[in-house]
């Protein structure tokens, strides 16, 4: 009995400390990378910050945030509302529009409060970075890295 009591006395404060810690990636009640635009900040700069946050939270990925930003710039010009002329590809990283619903479902959590719209920069960045990380790199996930 004393060993069990001692284990409880030592373990319980550690568990309580971990459980009650505020997450470092977001404000309480708000999902990851829910960054507000700074006064006068351009959409492109906000997307860079969201991509960096996504890489820090869901990476690591080859080339880090710099490569991710380069690829998003090439794909959409860092415009989260970008769409290919055929409508086949949408958003910041030009996700395949037909695949987006499945990818969104696979790579997000309801508690993150993400938009289901692929043209939402936060959602597109998080889903893309999670996919790239899980696939083991950009090429494996379907994006070219040439030039980035």
C-alpha atoms as an extended CHARMM CRD file, in Angstrom:
* protein
*
       148  EXT
         1         1  UNK       CA              0.0000000000        0.0000000000        0.0000000000  PROA      1               0.0000000000
         2         2  UNK       CA              2.7390000000        2.5810000000        0.7380000000  PROA      2               0.0000000000
         3         3  UNK       CA              4.2820000000        2.0790000000       -2.7420000000  PROA      3               0.0000000000
         4         4  UNK       CA              0.9170000000        2.6870000000       -4.4080000000  PROA      4               0.0000000000
         5         5  UNK       CA              0.3610000000        5.7910000000       -2.2830000000  PROA      5               0.0000000000
         6         6  UNK       CA              3.8310000000        7.1060000000       -3.0980000000  PROA      6               0.0000000000
         7         7  UNK       CA              3.2840000000        6.4870000000       -6.8270000000  PROA      7               0.0000000000
         8         8  UNK       CA             -0.0050000000        8.3950000000       -6.6570000000  PROA      8               0.0000000000
         9         9  UNK       CA              1.5230000000       11.3000000000       -4.7550000000  PROA      9               0.0000000000
        10        10  UNK       CA              4.3410000000       11.6240000000       -7.3040000000  PROA      10              0.0000000000
        11        11  UNK       CA              2.3340000000       10.9370000000      -10.4740000000  PROA      11              0.0000000000
        12        12  UNK       CA             -0.8750000000       12.9000000000       -9.8180000000  PROA      12              0.0000000000
        13        13  UNK       CA              0.7410000000       16.3840000000       -9.7770000000  PROA      13              0.0000000000
        14        14  UNK       CA              2.5830000000       15.5920000000      -13.0170000000  PROA      14              0.0000000000
        15        15  UNK       CA             -0.6170000000       14.4860000000      -14.7450000000  PROA      15              0.0000000000
        16        16  UNK       CA             -2.5470000000       17.5040000000      -13.4700000000  PROA      16              0.0000000000
        17        17  UNK       CA              0.2290000000       19.8190000000      -14.6560000000  PROA      17              0.0000000000
        18        18  UNK       CA              0.1430000000       18.3670000000      -18.1680000000  PROA      18              0.0000000000
        19        19  UNK       CA             -3.6550000000       18.2730000000      -18.4500000000  PROA      19              0.0000000000
        20        20  UNK       CA             -4.1540000000       21.8390000000      -17.2540000000  PROA      20              0.0000000000
        21        21  UNK       CA             -1.3980000000       23.4070000000      -19.3760000000  PROA      21              0.0000000000
        22        22  UNK       CA             -2.6590000000       25.8800000000      -21.9560000000  PROA      22              0.0000000000
        23        23  UNK       CA             -1.7740000000       24.8590000000      -25.5230000000  PROA      23              0.0000000000
        24        24  UNK       CA              1.1130000000       26.8370000000      -26.9630000000  PROA      24              0.0000000000
        25        25  UNK       CA             -0.1850000000       26.7600000000      -30.5190000000  PROA      25              0.0000000000
        26        26  UNK       CA             -3.4230000000       28.6860000000      -30.0870000000  PROA      26              0.0000000000
        27        27  UNK       CA             -5.5800000000       30.7240000000      -27.7730000000  PROA      27              0.0000000000
        28        28  UNK       CA             -7.9840000000       28.7240000000      -25.6010000000  PROA      28              0.0000000000
        29        29  UNK       CA            -11.0350000000       27.6330000000      -27.5850000000  PROA      29              0.0000000000
        30        30  UNK       CA             -9.4920000000       28.4570000000      -30.9550000000  PROA      30              0.0000000000
        31        31  UNK       CA             -7.8880000000       25.9730000000      -33.3370000000  PROA      31              0.0000000000
        32        32  UNK       CA             -4.3030000000       25.9090000000      -34.5820000000  PROA      32              0.0000000000
        33        33  UNK       CA             -2.9040000000       28.7750000000      -36.6310000000  PROA      33              0.0000000000
        34        34  UNK       CA             -5.9700000000       30.9570000000      -36.1680000000  PROA      34              0.0000000000
        35        35  UNK       CA             -3.9450000000       34.1050000000      -36.6590000000  PROA      35              0.0000000000
        36        36  UNK       CA             -5.5870000000       37.4950000000      -36.9250000000  PROA      36              0.0000000000
        37        37  UNK       CA             -4.3280000000       39.8700000000      -39.5930000000  PROA      37              0.0000000000
        38        38  UNK       CA             -2.1610000000       42.6660000000      -38.2450000000  PROA      38              0.0000000000
        39        39  UNK       CA             -3.1740000000       46.2200000000      -38.9890000000  PROA      39              0.0000000000
        40        40  UNK       CA             -2.3870000000       46.8980000000      -42.6420000000  PROA      40              0.0000000000
        41        41  UNK       CA             -1.0760000000       43.3770000000      -43.2260000000  PROA      41              0.0000000000
        42        42  UNK       CA             -1.4570000000       42.0250000000      -46.7480000000  PROA      42              0.0000000000
        43        43  UNK       CA             -3.1990000000       38.7290000000      -47.4140000000  PROA      43              0.0000000000
        44        44  UNK       CA              0.0730000000       37.3270000000      -48.7720000000  PROA      44              0.0000000000
        45        45  UNK       CA              1.9350000000       38.1680000000      -45.5590000000  PROA      45              0.0000000000
        46        46  UNK       CA             -0.8330000000       36.6390000000      -43.4320000000  PROA      46              0.0000000000
        47        47  UNK       CA             -0.6600000000       33.4700000000      -45.5590000000  PROA      47              0.0000000000
        48        48  UNK       CA              3.1090000000       33.3110000000      -44.9980000000  PROA      48              0.0000000000
        49        49  UNK       CA              2.5030000000       33.4690000000      -41.2440000000  PROA      49              0.0000000000
        50        50  UNK       CA             -0.1920000000       30.7790000000      -41.4490000000  PROA      50              0.0000000000
        51        51  UNK       CA              2.0710000000       28.5110000000      -43.4850000000  PROA      51              0.0000000000
        52        52  UNK       CA              4.9330000000       28.9890000000      -40.9980000000  PROA      52              0.0000000000
        53        53  UNK       CA              2.5610000000       28.1660000000      -38.1410000000  PROA      53              0.0000000000
        54        54  UNK       CA              1.2850000000       25.0740000000      -39.9550000000  PROA      54              0.0000000000
        55        55  UNK       CA              4.8190000000       23.8130000000      -40.5680000000  PROA      55              0.0000000000
        56        56  UNK       CA              5.7790000000       24.4000000000      -36.9270000000  PROA      56              0.0000000000
        57        57  UNK       CA              2.6330000000       22.6600000000      -35.6730000000  PROA      57              0.0000000000
        58        58  UNK       CA              2.2630000000       19.8090000000      -38.1980000000  PROA      58              0.0000000000
        59        59  UNK       CA              5.7470000000       19.3220000000      -39.6470000000  PROA      59              0.0000000000
        60        60  UNK       CA              8.5520000000       18.7770000000      -39.9870000000  PROA      60              0.0000000000
        61        61  UNK       CA              8.6020000000       18.8170000000      -43.7610000000  PROA      61              0.0000000000
        62        62  UNK       CA             11.4870000000       18.9340000000      -46.2140000000  PROA      62              0.0000000000
        63        63  UNK       CA             12.6620000000       22.4870000000      -46.8200000000  PROA      63              0.0000000000
        64        64  UNK       CA             10.6620000000       23.7740000000      -43.8550000000  PROA      64              0.0000000000
        65        65  UNK       CA              8.4490000000       26.8200000000      -44.0120000000  PROA      65              0.0000000000
        66        66  UNK       CA             10.6070000000       28.4640000000      -46.6940000000  PROA      66              0.0000000000
        67        67  UNK       CA              9.9080000000       25.6940000000      -49.1950000000  PROA      67              0.0000000000
        68        68  UNK       CA              6.2160000000       25.5760000000      -48.2610000000  PROA      68              0.0000000000
        69        69  UNK       CA              5.8910000000       29.3240000000      -48.8120000000  PROA      69              0.0000000000
        70        70  UNK       CA              7.7490000000       29.0520000000      -52.1360000000  PROA      70              0.0000000000
        71        71  UNK       CA              5.3990000000       26.2930000000      -53.3170000000  PROA      71              0.0000000000
        72        72  UNK       CA              2.2860000000       28.2120000000      -52.2380000000  PROA      72              0.0000000000
        73        73  UNK       CA              3.6140000000       31.3160000000      -54.0000000000  PROA      73              0.0000000000
        74        74  UNK       CA              4.1490000000       29.3040000000      -57.1820000000  PROA      74              0.0000000000
        75        75  UNK       CA              0.7550000000       27.5750000000      -56.9320000000  PROA      75              0.0000000000
        76        76  UNK       CA             -1.4690000000       30.5150000000      -56.0010000000  PROA      76              0.0000000000
        77        77  UNK       CA              0.6210000000       33.6460000000      -55.6340000000  PROA      77              0.0000000000
        78        78  UNK       CA             -0.1980000000       33.2750000000      -51.8980000000  PROA      78              0.0000000000
        79        79  UNK       CA             -3.8380000000       34.0220000000      -52.7290000000  PROA      79              0.0000000000
        80        80  UNK       CA             -6.0440000000       31.6630000000      -50.7100000000  PROA      80              0.0000000000
        81        81  UNK       CA             -8.9960000000       32.2780000000      -53.0390000000  PROA      81              0.0000000000
        82        82  UNK       CA             -7.0550000000       31.2630000000      -56.1740000000  PROA      82              0.0000000000
        83        83  UNK       CA             -8.6680000000       28.7930000000      -58.5560000000  PROA      83              0.0000000000
        84        84  UNK       CA             -7.3700000000       27.2030000000      -61.7430000000  PROA      84              0.0000000000
        85        85  UNK       CA             -9.1340000000       28.1790000000      -64.9630000000  PROA      85              0.0000000000
        86        86  UNK       CA            -10.8370000000       24.7630000000      -65.0620000000  PROA      86              0.0000000000
        87        87  UNK       CA            -11.7730000000       24.8350000000      -61.3730000000  PROA      87              0.0000000000
        88        88  UNK       CA             -9.9190000000       21.5520000000      -60.8340000000  PROA      88              0.0000000000
        89        89  UNK       CA             -7.4940000000       23.0970000000      -58.3340000000  PROA      89              0.0000000000
        90        90  UNK       CA             -8.2950000000       25.5610000000      -55.5700000000  PROA      90              0.0000000000
        91        91  UNK       CA             -6.7970000000       27.5270000000      -52.7470000000  PROA      91              0.0000000000
        92        92  UNK       CA             -3.4140000000       28.4070000000      -51.3730000000  PROA      92              0.0000000000
        93        93  UNK       CA             -1.6910000000       25.1640000000      -52.4050000000  PROA      93              0.0000000000
        94        94  UNK       CA             -4.0490000000       24.4400000000      -55.3220000000  PROA      94              0.0000000000
        95        95  UNK       CA             -5.5930000000       21.3350000000      -53.8130000000  PROA      95              0.0000000000
        96        96  UNK       CA             -7.5350000000       19.0770000000      -56.2010000000  PROA      96              0.0000000000
        97        97  UNK       CA            -11.1230000000       20.2360000000      -55.7270000000  PROA      97              0.0000000000
        98        98  UNK       CA            -12.5520000000       16.7130000000      -56.1370000000  PROA      98              0.0000000000
        99        99  UNK       CA            -10.2150000000       15.3680000000      -53.4480000000  PROA      99              0.0000000000
       100       100  UNK       CA            -10.6470000000       18.2450000000      -50.9940000000  PROA      100             0.0000000000
       101       101  UNK       CA            -13.6580000000       16.9000000000      -49.0230000000  PROA      101             0.0000000000
       102       102  UNK       CA            -11.8940000000       13.5870000000      -48.2980000000  PROA      102             0.0000000000
       103       103  UNK       CA             -8.6270000000       15.3120000000      -47.4860000000  PROA      103             0.0000000000
       104       104  UNK       CA            -10.3520000000       17.8030000000      -45.2010000000  PROA      104             0.0000000000
       105       105  UNK       CA            -12.0800000000       14.9690000000      -43.3650000000  PROA      105             0.0000000000
       106       106  UNK       CA             -8.8600000000       12.9520000000      -43.0500000000  PROA      106             0.0000000000
       107       107  UNK       CA             -6.5750000000       15.7580000000      -41.9040000000  PROA      107             0.0000000000
       108       108  UNK       CA             -8.6730000000       17.9820000000      -39.6360000000  PROA      108             0.0000000000
       109       109  UNK       CA            -10.4680000000       17.8210000000      -36.2940000000  PROA      109             0.0000000000
       110       110  UNK       CA            -13.8060000000       19.4860000000      -35.4880000000  PROA      110             0.0000000000
       111       111  UNK       CA            -12.2850000000       21.1370000000      -32.4110000000  PROA      111             0.0000000000
       112       112  UNK       CA             -9.9290000000       23.1090000000      -34.6480000000  PROA      112             0.0000000000
       113       113  UNK       CA            -12.8380000000       25.1830000000      -35.9890000000  PROA      113             0.0000000000
       114       114  UNK       CA            -11.5350000000       25.1140000000      -39.5720000000  PROA      114             0.0000000000
       115       115  UNK       CA            -13.5650000000       26.1440000000      -42.5800000000  PROA      115             0.0000000000
       116       116  UNK       CA            -14.5030000000       23.2890000000      -44.9170000000  PROA      116             0.0000000000
       117       117  UNK       CA            -13.8000000000       25.6000000000      -47.8470000000  PROA      117             0.0000000000
       118       118  UNK       CA            -10.5540000000       24.8010000000      -49.6930000000  PROA      118             0.0000000000
       119       119  UNK       CA            -10.2460000000       28.5190000000      -50.4490000000  PROA      119             0.0000000000
       120       120  UNK       CA             -9.7270000000       29.2230000000      -46.7660000000  PROA      120             0.0000000000
       121       121  UNK       CA             -5.9960000000       29.8020000000      -46.3430000000  PROA      121             0.0000000000
       122       122  UNK       CA             -5.8130000000       28.4120000000      -42.8280000000  PROA      122             0.0000000000
       123       123  UNK       CA             -7.6330000000       25.1890000000      -43.7510000000  PROA      123             0.0000000000
       124       124  UNK       CA             -5.6840000000       24.7300000000      -46.9830000000  PROA      124             0.0000000000
       125       125  UNK       CA             -2.3340000000       25.2830000000      -45.2710000000  PROA      125             0.0000000000
       126       126  UNK       CA             -3.0160000000       22.9030000000      -42.3930000000  PROA      126             0.0000000000
       127       127  UNK       CA             -4.4010000000       20.1090000000      -44.5800000000  PROA      127             0.0000000000
       128       128  UNK       CA             -1.5360000000       20.4630000000      -47.0690000000  PROA      128             0.0000000000
       129       129  UNK       CA              1.2260000000       20.4850000000      -44.4700000000  PROA      129             0.0000000000
       130       130  UNK       CA             -0.2780000000       17.4950000000      -42.6690000000  PROA      130             0.0000000000
       131       131  UNK       CA             -0.4850000000       15.6130000000      -45.9820000000  PROA      131             0.0000000000
       132       132  UNK       CA              3.0980000000       16.4380000000      -46.9160000000  PROA      132             0.0000000000
       133       133  UNK       CA              4.3680000000       15.4160000000      -43.4940000000  PROA      133             0.0000000000
       134       134  UNK       CA              2.4580000000       12.1040000000      -43.5620000000  PROA      134             0.0000000000
       135       135  UNK       CA              3.5690000000       11.3420000000      -47.1310000000  PROA      135             0.0000000000
       136       136  UNK       CA              7.2080000000       11.9480000000      -46.2750000000  PROA      136             0.0000000000
       137       137  UNK       CA              7.7010000000       14.9280000000      -48.5500000000  PROA      137             0.0000000000
       138       138  UNK       CA              6.2850000000       17.2410000000      -51.1800000000  PROA      138             0.0000000000
       139       139  UNK       CA              6.9360000000       14.9570000000      -54.1370000000  PROA      139             0.0000000000
       140       140  UNK       CA              5.2750000000       11.9830000000      -52.4310000000  PROA      140             0.0000000000
       141       141  UNK       CA              2.2480000000       14.1640000000      -51.6600000000  PROA      141             0.0000000000
       142       142  UNK       CA              1.9640000000       15.3080000000      -55.2970000000  PROA      142             0.0000000000
       143       143  UNK       CA              3.7100000000       18.6930000000      -55.4270000000  PROA      143             0.0000000000
       144       144  UNK       CA              6.7950000000       19.5730000000      -57.4520000000  PROA      144             0.0000000000
       145       145  UNK       CA              9.6680000000       21.0820000000      -55.4840000000  PROA      145             0.0000000000
       146       146  UNK       CA             11.6500000000       22.2420000000      -58.5060000000  PROA      146             0.0000000000
       147       147  UNK       CA             12.5690000000       25.8920000000      -58.0840000000  PROA      147             0.0000000000
       148       148  UNK       CA             11.7730000000       25.8360000000      -54.3720000000  PROA      148             0.0000000000
